[in-house]
Amino acid sequence: MQEQEQAGSAEARRRARFGTLPERVRQEDTVEERPATPRDPARDAYDPDDWLVRYCL
C-alpha cells in the first residue's frame, strides 16, 4: 500500500513538473540582427571625379 502511495505521489510530482509543454517561443525572439562590422563612412564616400583623376589622367 505504501508503494502505491509513493508511486502516486511520484506521478503527481512528475505531472506537476512535466505535465505541460513550455510556452511557444516566437521567431522574433530567437533572432538578433546587428551588423557584423561597424559602419565605415569613408567606404560610402565614392567620388567619380576622384576616380577619373586617379586612374585615367
TORMITI-670079 format. One record per residue: residue in three letters; x, y, z of N, C-alpha, C in turn. Coordinates in nm, 4 decimals, padded with zeros to 6 digits, always signed. Example, Ala and Ser with C-alpha at 12.3 -4.5 7.8 and 13.67 -1.06 7.14 Angstrom:
- Ala; +01.3190; -00.5690; +00.7800; +01.2300; -00.4500; +00.7800; +01.3200; -00.3300; +00.7800;
- Ser; +01.2850; -00.2250; +00.7080; +01.3670; -00.1060; +00.7140; +01.2900; +00.0030; +00.7870;
# end
This chain:
- Met; +00.0829; -00.1187; +00.0000; +00.0000; +00.0000; +00.0000; +00.0875; +00.1252; +00.0000;
- Gln; +00.1953; +00.1193; +00.0773; +00.2830; +00.2351; +00.0860; +00.3535; +00.2606; -00.0474;
- Glu; +00.3847; +00.1520; -00.1196; +00.4481; +00.1665; -00.2509; +00.3537; +00.2364; -00.3481;
- Gln; +00.2249; +00.2065; -00.3403; +00.1286; +00.2714; -00.4285; +00.1185; +00.4199; -00.3977;
- Glu; +00.1236; +00.4554; -00.2692; +00.1188; +00.5972; -00.2315; +00.2435; +00.6694; -00.2809;
- Gln; +00.3586; +00.6047; -00.2688; +00.4826; +00.6657; -00.3163; +00.4793; +00.6796; -00.4690;
- Ala; +00.4285; +00.5756; -00.5354; +00.4196; +00.5818; -00.6817; +00.3216; +00.6908; -00.7233;
- Gly; +00.2121; +00.7022; -00.6487; +00.1132; +00.8060; -00.6800; +00.1681; +00.9454; -00.6566;
- Ser; +00.2429; +00.9640; -00.5479; +00.2998; +01.0962; -00.5223; +00.4107; +01.1276; -00.6220;
- Ala; +00.4869; +01.0259; -00.6609; +00.5910; +01.0471; -00.7619; +00.5275; +01.0851; -00.8959;
- Glu; +00.4182; +01.0200; -00.9288; +00.3488; +01.0522; -01.0537; +00.2918; +01.1936; -01.0489;
- Ala; +00.2375; +01.2314; -00.9359; +00.1824; +01.3662; -00.9213; +00.2930; +01.4713; -00.9336;
- Arg; +00.4082; +01.4452; -00.8732; +00.5200; +01.5395; -00.8850; +00.5693; +01.5472; -01.0292;
- Arg; +00.5758; +01.4320; -01.0968; +00.6205; +01.4288; -01.2364; +00.5227; +01.5059; -01.3251;
- Arg; +00.3932; +01.4865; -01.3028; +00.2934; +01.5595; -01.3818; +00.2980; +01.7089; -01.3548;
- Ala; +00.3234; +01.7460; -01.2311; +00.3325; +01.8884; -01.1984; +00.4520; +01.9522; -01.2672;
- Arg; +00.5599; +01.8773; -01.2809; +00.6806; +01.9338; -01.3415; +00.6797; +01.9243; -01.4941;
- Phe; +00.6385; +01.8099; -01.5477; +00.6473; +01.7853; -01.6917; +00.5116; +01.7681; -01.7587;
- Gly; +00.4042; +01.8025; -01.6926; +00.2702; +01.7748; -01.7451; +00.2304; +01.8610; -01.8636;
- Thr; +00.2888; +01.9793; -01.8782; +00.2523; +02.0666; -01.9896; +00.3768; +02.1050; -02.0682;
- Leu; +00.3559; +02.1360; -02.1926; +00.4662; +02.1825; -02.2773; +00.5013; +02.3265; -02.2411;
- Pro; +00.6265; +02.3651; -02.2609; +00.6616; +02.5052; -02.2361; +00.5927; +02.5956; -02.3377;
- Glu; +00.5826; +02.7229; -02.3049; +00.5170; +02.8159; -02.3967; +00.5997; +02.8298; -02.5234;
- Arg; +00.5303; +02.8541; -02.6324; +00.5949; +02.8662; -02.7621; +00.6794; +02.9939; -02.7674;
- Val; +00.7988; +02.9826; -02.8273; +00.8883; +03.0969; -02.8433; +00.8670; +03.1545; -02.9823;
- Arg; +00.8415; +03.2850; -02.9883; +00.8186; +03.3480; -03.1177; +00.9479; +03.3571; -03.1964;
- Gln; +00.9380; +03.3549; -03.3290; +01.0547; +03.3629; -03.4162; +01.1298; +03.4943; -03.3938;
- Glu; +01.0581; +03.6030; -03.3691; +01.1215; +03.7329; -03.3492; +01.2106; +03.7330; -03.2252;
- Asp; +01.1788; +03.6487; -03.1289; +01.2556; +03.6440; -03.0056; +01.3804; +03.5568; -03.0169;
- Thr; +01.3948; +03.4832; -03.1266; +01.5084; +03.3924; -03.1402; +01.6185; +03.4473; -03.2285;
- Val; +01.5941; +03.5578; -03.2973; +01.6913; +03.6110; -03.3924; +01.7356; +03.7493; -03.3474;
- Glu; +01.8650; +03.7715; -03.3510; +01.9196; +03.9028; -03.3206; +01.9921; +03.9526; -03.4448;
- Glu; +01.9521; +04.0685; -03.4934; +02.0147; +04.1238; -03.6125; +02.0991; +04.2440; -03.5739;
- Arg; +02.2247; +04.2381; -03.6132; +02.3131; +04.3515; -03.5938; +02.4258; +04.3398; -03.6958;
- Pro; +02.4859; +04.4502; -03.7348; +02.5896; +04.4433; -03.8377; +02.7127; +04.3664; -03.7881;
- Ala; +02.7788; +04.2976; -03.8801; +02.8965; +04.2201; -03.8434; +03.0147; +04.3106; -03.8134;
- Thr; +03.0245; +04.4213; -03.8818; +03.1333; +04.5161; -03.8598; +03.0734; +04.6547; -03.8412;
- Pro; +03.1432; +04.7430; -03.7728; +03.0920; +04.8794; -03.7589; +03.0870; +04.9491; -03.8949;
- Arg; +02.9946; +05.0392; -03.9092; +02.9781; +05.1105; -04.0361; +03.0944; +05.2050; -04.0584;
- Asp; +03.1516; +05.2019; -04.1797; +03.2643; +05.2867; -04.2165; +03.2138; +05.3952; -04.3104;
- Pro; +03.2058; +05.5212; -04.2654; +03.1535; +05.6268; -04.3519; +03.2441; +05.6537; -04.4721;
- Ala; +03.3732; +05.6262; -04.4622; +03.4638; +05.6501; -04.5747; +03.4367; +05.5527; -04.6894;
- Arg; +03.3795; +05.4398; -04.6598; +03.3531; +05.3404; -04.7637; +03.2460; +05.3887; -04.8619;
- Asp; +03.1506; +05.4650; -04.8134; +03.0426; +05.5125; -04.8987; +03.0725; +05.6481; -04.9614;
- Ala; +03.1901; +05.7003; -04.9412; +03.2254; +05.8326; -04.9942; +03.2886; +05.8180; -05.1320;
- Tyr; +03.2142; +05.7674; -05.2272; +03.2651; +05.7487; -05.3632; +03.2509; +05.8787; -05.4403;
- Asp; +03.3581; +05.9199; -05.5027; +03.3586; +06.0410; -05.5840; +03.4039; +06.0019; -05.7243;
- Pro; +03.3138; +06.0025; -05.8230; +03.3522; +05.9587; -05.9578; +03.4600; +06.0468; -06.0199;
- Asp; +03.4623; +06.1727; -05.9862; +03.5661; +06.2602; -06.0422; +03.7030; +06.2246; -05.9865;
- Asp; +03.7093; +06.1894; -05.8607; +03.8345; +06.1498; -05.7998; +03.8867; +06.0234; -05.8668;
- Trp; +03.7995; +05.9266; -05.8925; +03.8398; +05.8041; -05.9607; +03.8961; +05.8354; -06.0989;
- Leu; +03.8299; +05.9249; -06.1706; +03.8743; +05.9602; -06.3050; +04.0129; +06.0247; -06.3006;
- Val; +04.0358; +06.1121; -06.2065; +04.1663; +06.1797; -06.1959; +04.2748; +06.0795; -06.1573;
- Arg; +04.2462; +05.9884; -06.0651; +04.3499; +05.8963; -06.0175; +04.3898; +05.7935; -06.1212;
- Tyr; +04.2960; +05.7412; -06.1980; +04.3267; +05.6280; -06.2833; +04.3297; +05.6578; -06.4324;
- Cys; +04.2789; +05.7670; -06.4761; +04.2725; +05.7935; -06.6194; +04.3646; +05.9061; -06.6651;
- Leu; +04.4011; +05.9926; -06.5797; +04.4840; +06.1043; -06.6228; +04.6279; +06.0860; -06.5842;
# end
